[in-house]
């Protein structure tokens, strides 16, 4: 159900709080992965860029109204796209 919503399909009847919990977990995972990438990066410019992206991702958890289903689902899809992009090839 949550994956269907992330992929733009019509979600099943999942409580809003479940979407929020999954989204916050994904933000934590993305942030941790970016931090790992930053620590492994040799280029100072690239490390700075990764740090900036991580900061922006963490800020996303404050950029939606948790009582507004439309905002939650929009942010959920956005975070899911980040999560897909962060998956190893």
Biotite code that builds the C-alpha atoms (Angstrom):
import biotite.structure as struc

atoms = struc.array([
    struc.Atom([0.000, 0.000, 0.000], chain_id="A", res_id=1, res_name="UNK", atom_name="CA", element="C"),
    struc.Atom([2.713, 2.485, 0.964], chain_id="A", res_id=2, res_name="UNK", atom_name="CA", element="C"),
    struc.Atom([4.848, 1.419, -2.010], chain_id="A", res_id=3, res_name="UNK", atom_name="CA", element="C"),
    struc.Atom([1.889, 1.885, -4.354], chain_id="A", res_id=4, res_name="UNK", atom_name="CA", element="C"),
    struc.Atom([1.519, 5.469, -3.216], chain_id="A", res_id=5, res_name="UNK", atom_name="CA", element="C"),
    struc.Atom([5.246, 6.071, -3.648], chain_id="A", res_id=6, res_name="UNK", atom_name="CA", element="C"),
    struc.Atom([5.029, 4.796, -7.210], chain_id="A", res_id=7, res_name="UNK", atom_name="CA", element="C"),
    struc.Atom([2.127, 7.103, -8.041], chain_id="A", res_id=8, res_name="UNK", atom_name="CA", element="C"),
    struc.Atom([-0.493, 4.363, -7.988], chain_id="A", res_id=9, res_name="UNK", atom_name="CA", element="C"),
    struc.Atom([-3.725, 4.708, -6.088], chain_id="A", res_id=10, res_name="UNK", atom_name="CA", element="C"),
    struc.Atom([-2.882, 3.809, -2.481], chain_id="A", res_id=11, res_name="UNK", atom_name="CA", element="C"),
    struc.Atom([-4.983, 1.412, -0.474], chain_id="A", res_id=12, res_name="UNK", atom_name="CA", element="C"),
    struc.Atom([-6.699, 2.720, 2.611], chain_id="A", res_id=13, res_name="UNK", atom_name="CA", element="C"),
    struc.Atom([-3.606, 3.189, 4.792], chain_id="A", res_id=14, res_name="UNK", atom_name="CA", element="C"),
    struc.Atom([-3.822, 5.510, 7.792], chain_id="A", res_id=15, res_name="UNK", atom_name="CA", element="C"),
    struc.Atom([-2.046, 8.819, 7.274], chain_id="A", res_id=16, res_name="UNK", atom_name="CA", element="C"),
    struc.Atom([0.231, 8.233, 10.255], chain_id="A", res_id=17, res_name="UNK", atom_name="CA", element="C"),
    struc.Atom([1.663, 5.132, 8.535], chain_id="A", res_id=18, res_name="UNK", atom_name="CA", element="C"),
    struc.Atom([2.716, 7.220, 5.538], chain_id="A", res_id=19, res_name="UNK", atom_name="CA", element="C"),
    struc.Atom([4.293, 9.753, 7.889], chain_id="A", res_id=20, res_name="UNK", atom_name="CA", element="C"),
    struc.Atom([6.168, 7.061, 9.839], chain_id="A", res_id=21, res_name="UNK", atom_name="CA", element="C"),
    struc.Atom([7.519, 5.446, 6.668], chain_id="A", res_id=22, res_name="UNK", atom_name="CA", element="C"),
    struc.Atom([8.520, 8.825, 5.285], chain_id="A", res_id=23, res_name="UNK", atom_name="CA", element="C"),
    struc.Atom([10.386, 9.773, 8.463], chain_id="A", res_id=24, res_name="UNK", atom_name="CA", element="C"),
    struc.Atom([12.178, 6.412, 8.442], chain_id="A", res_id=25, res_name="UNK", atom_name="CA", element="C"),
    struc.Atom([13.199, 6.971, 4.825], chain_id="A", res_id=26, res_name="UNK", atom_name="CA", element="C"),
    struc.Atom([14.515, 10.438, 5.696], chain_id="A", res_id=27, res_name="UNK", atom_name="CA", element="C"),
    struc.Atom([16.648, 8.888, 8.445], chain_id="A", res_id=28, res_name="UNK", atom_name="CA", element="C"),
    struc.Atom([17.985, 6.209, 6.095], chain_id="A", res_id=29, res_name="UNK", atom_name="CA", element="C"),
    struc.Atom([18.735, 8.726, 3.336], chain_id="A", res_id=30, res_name="UNK", atom_name="CA", element="C"),
    struc.Atom([20.480, 11.027, 5.820], chain_id="A", res_id=31, res_name="UNK", atom_name="CA", element="C"),
    struc.Atom([22.613, 8.181, 7.163], chain_id="A", res_id=32, res_name="UNK", atom_name="CA", element="C"),
    struc.Atom([23.559, 7.092, 3.636], chain_id="A", res_id=33, res_name="UNK", atom_name="CA", element="C"),
    struc.Atom([24.509, 10.645, 2.663], chain_id="A", res_id=34, res_name="UNK", atom_name="CA", element="C"),
    struc.Atom([26.639, 10.914, 5.793], chain_id="A", res_id=35, res_name="UNK", atom_name="CA", element="C"),
    struc.Atom([28.434, 7.662, 4.883], chain_id="A", res_id=36, res_name="UNK", atom_name="CA", element="C"),
    struc.Atom([29.026, 8.936, 1.367], chain_id="A", res_id=37, res_name="UNK", atom_name="CA", element="C"),
    struc.Atom([30.333, 12.244, 2.733], chain_id="A", res_id=38, res_name="UNK", atom_name="CA", element="C"),
    struc.Atom([32.794, 10.498, 5.051], chain_id="A", res_id=39, res_name="UNK", atom_name="CA", element="C"),
    struc.Atom([34.091, 8.308, 2.220], chain_id="A", res_id=40, res_name="UNK", atom_name="CA", element="C"),
    struc.Atom([34.386, 11.161, -0.284], chain_id="A", res_id=41, res_name="UNK", atom_name="CA", element="C"),
    struc.Atom([37.878, 12.472, -1.023], chain_id="A", res_id=42, res_name="UNK", atom_name="CA", element="C"),
    struc.Atom([36.897, 15.733, -2.706], chain_id="A", res_id=43, res_name="UNK", atom_name="CA", element="C"),
    struc.Atom([36.201, 18.610, -0.265], chain_id="A", res_id=44, res_name="UNK", atom_name="CA", element="C"),
    struc.Atom([33.777, 20.161, -2.762], chain_id="A", res_id=45, res_name="UNK", atom_name="CA", element="C"),
    struc.Atom([31.829, 16.917, -3.115], chain_id="A", res_id=46, res_name="UNK", atom_name="CA", element="C"),
    struc.Atom([31.756, 16.455, 0.692], chain_id="A", res_id=47, res_name="UNK", atom_name="CA", element="C"),
    struc.Atom([30.340, 19.962, 1.032], chain_id="A", res_id=48, res_name="UNK", atom_name="CA", element="C"),
    struc.Atom([27.700, 19.185, -1.601], chain_id="A", res_id=49, res_name="UNK", atom_name="CA", element="C"),
    struc.Atom([26.712, 15.934, 0.138], chain_id="A", res_id=50, res_name="UNK", atom_name="CA", element="C"),
    struc.Atom([26.472, 17.756, 3.481], chain_id="A", res_id=51, res_name="UNK", atom_name="CA", element="C"),
    struc.Atom([24.207, 20.375, 1.891], chain_id="A", res_id=52, res_name="UNK", atom_name="CA", element="C"),
    struc.Atom([21.944, 17.706, 0.362], chain_id="A", res_id=53, res_name="UNK", atom_name="CA", element="C"),
    struc.Atom([21.746, 15.881, 3.710], chain_id="A", res_id=54, res_name="UNK", atom_name="CA", element="C"),
    struc.Atom([20.739, 19.080, 5.462], chain_id="A", res_id=55, res_name="UNK", atom_name="CA", element="C"),
    struc.Atom([18.023, 19.714, 2.859], chain_id="A", res_id=56, res_name="UNK", atom_name="CA", element="C"),
    struc.Atom([16.680, 16.155, 3.193], chain_id="A", res_id=57, res_name="UNK", atom_name="CA", element="C"),
    struc.Atom([16.530, 16.403, 6.994], chain_id="A", res_id=58, res_name="UNK", atom_name="CA", element="C"),
    struc.Atom([14.697, 19.742, 6.706], chain_id="A", res_id=59, res_name="UNK", atom_name="CA", element="C"),
    struc.Atom([11.980, 18.033, 4.648], chain_id="A", res_id=60, res_name="UNK", atom_name="CA", element="C"),
    struc.Atom([10.568, 16.439, 7.774], chain_id="A", res_id=61, res_name="UNK", atom_name="CA", element="C"),
    struc.Atom([9.428, 19.922, 8.802], chain_id="A", res_id=62, res_name="UNK", atom_name="CA", element="C"),
    struc.Atom([8.090, 21.024, 5.414], chain_id="A", res_id=63, res_name="UNK", atom_name="CA", element="C"),
    struc.Atom([4.605, 19.531, 5.529], chain_id="A", res_id=64, res_name="UNK", atom_name="CA", element="C"),
    struc.Atom([1.495, 19.672, 7.661], chain_id="A", res_id=65, res_name="UNK", atom_name="CA", element="C"),
    struc.Atom([1.046, 16.178, 9.168], chain_id="A", res_id=66, res_name="UNK", atom_name="CA", element="C"),
    struc.Atom([-2.722, 16.755, 9.298], chain_id="A", res_id=67, res_name="UNK", atom_name="CA", element="C"),
    struc.Atom([-2.975, 17.625, 5.592], chain_id="A", res_id=68, res_name="UNK", atom_name="CA", element="C"),
    struc.Atom([-3.229, 14.414, 3.577], chain_id="A", res_id=69, res_name="UNK", atom_name="CA", element="C"),
    struc.Atom([-2.358, 16.154, 0.303], chain_id="A", res_id=70, res_name="UNK", atom_name="CA", element="C"),
    struc.Atom([0.836, 17.633, 1.721], chain_id="A", res_id=71, res_name="UNK", atom_name="CA", element="C"),
    struc.Atom([1.797, 14.345, 3.361], chain_id="A", res_id=72, res_name="UNK", atom_name="CA", element="C"),
    struc.Atom([1.327, 12.364, 0.148], chain_id="A", res_id=73, res_name="UNK", atom_name="CA", element="C"),
    struc.Atom([3.219, 14.943, -1.936], chain_id="A", res_id=74, res_name="UNK", atom_name="CA", element="C"),
    struc.Atom([6.144, 14.852, 0.489], chain_id="A", res_id=75, res_name="UNK", atom_name="CA", element="C"),
    struc.Atom([5.907, 11.062, 0.738], chain_id="A", res_id=76, res_name="UNK", atom_name="CA", element="C"),
    struc.Atom([6.349, 10.736, -3.035], chain_id="A", res_id=77, res_name="UNK", atom_name="CA", element="C"),
    struc.Atom([9.232, 13.223, -3.005], chain_id="A", res_id=78, res_name="UNK", atom_name="CA", element="C"),
    struc.Atom([11.075, 11.373, -0.226], chain_id="A", res_id=79, res_name="UNK", atom_name="CA", element="C"),
    struc.Atom([10.432, 8.038, -1.938], chain_id="A", res_id=80, res_name="UNK", atom_name="CA", element="C"),
    struc.Atom([12.108, 9.383, -5.076], chain_id="A", res_id=81, res_name="UNK", atom_name="CA", element="C"),
    struc.Atom([15.165, 10.343, -3.012], chain_id="A", res_id=82, res_name="UNK", atom_name="CA", element="C"),
    struc.Atom([15.182, 6.875, -1.447], chain_id="A", res_id=83, res_name="UNK", atom_name="CA", element="C"),
    struc.Atom([15.079, 5.195, -4.870], chain_id="A", res_id=84, res_name="UNK", atom_name="CA", element="C"),
    struc.Atom([17.933, 7.407, -6.101], chain_id="A", res_id=85, res_name="UNK", atom_name="CA", element="C"),
    struc.Atom([20.019, 6.457, -3.049], chain_id="A", res_id=86, res_name="UNK", atom_name="CA", element="C"),
    struc.Atom([19.693, 2.703, -3.619], chain_id="A", res_id=87, res_name="UNK", atom_name="CA", element="C"),
    struc.Atom([22.874, 1.021, -4.824], chain_id="A", res_id=88, res_name="UNK", atom_name="CA", element="C"),
    struc.Atom([22.894, 0.137, -8.510], chain_id="A", res_id=89, res_name="UNK", atom_name="CA", element="C"),
])
